[in-house]
Amino acid sequence: MARARKHPVQEFDGISFYRKTSGYYKADYVQFGKTISMHRHVCESVNGPIPDGMQIHHINGDKADNRIENLEIISASEHAAMHGREQAGTEKARYRDWE
């Protein structure tokens, strides 16, 4: 009997990415020398290297949806502002105001 996988797996470009508790799919491979995120890898495979200061945003808010049409490259400040608006009125947003 096969063992059940602890984390869901998605494959892209011959790499198995595992869903982490954060909701993002990541690959921990010695060959990369670091953890790589699936959404960044997908975006870079189509658009080339992600410029410094830029981040990848999941348009529909689903961290598991790494289709290229759901990913957009935006500035870190734009990304933070976007998610700040989404969290307005939440406990997390109120807590940040006290920091």
Secondary structure, DSSP 8 states (H G I E B T S, - for coil): -----SS-EEEETTEEEEE-TTS-EEEEEGGGTEEEEHHHHHHHHHH-S--TTEEEEETTS-TT---GGGEEEEEHHHHHHHHHHHTTTSHHHHHHHT-
